[in-house]
Amino acid sequence: MKDMEAHLEKLRADAAECALIRDLATDPQKRALFMRLAEHLATLASEVEATIAQPESKAALVGGLLRSDVACLSRCVRQRVSSFASAL
């Protein structure tokens, strides 16, 4: 469960980072891109938080059914954010 909460915090941090990059971007296309990324990551964080809060999902989280999915998603998001950030 602790690792799910860590992934949730990582999603929130990535959303905040994308929002910051959006605010600093001078290119309108990059600004729009990072706005979409920030919104998407915030949505994912909300969904993970809701899943963690559901009593029936706690058994699945402990069993690792959702843990690997979130870990994979988190890695994919970090890769995308890194590639977009390096394009700035």
C-alpha positions, 0 to 999 in steps of 0.5 A: 500500500505504501508503494501505491501512495508513493506512486500517487505522490509521484503522479502529483509531483509530475503534474505539478512539474508539467504545470510549471513547464507549461507556465514557463514555456514560450512556444504556444504548442509546448504550452498546450502540450504541457497543459494537457500533460498536467491535466492528464496526470492530475486526473490519473492521480485522482483515479489512483487516489479513489482506487486506494480509498475503496475498501474492496480495492485494498485487498487487490492493492496488497495482492499486487494486482494494481501495483504493477499497473500503476508502476508501469503507468508511472514509468511511461509518464516519466519517460514522456515528461522527460522527452517533452521537457528535453525538447524545450 
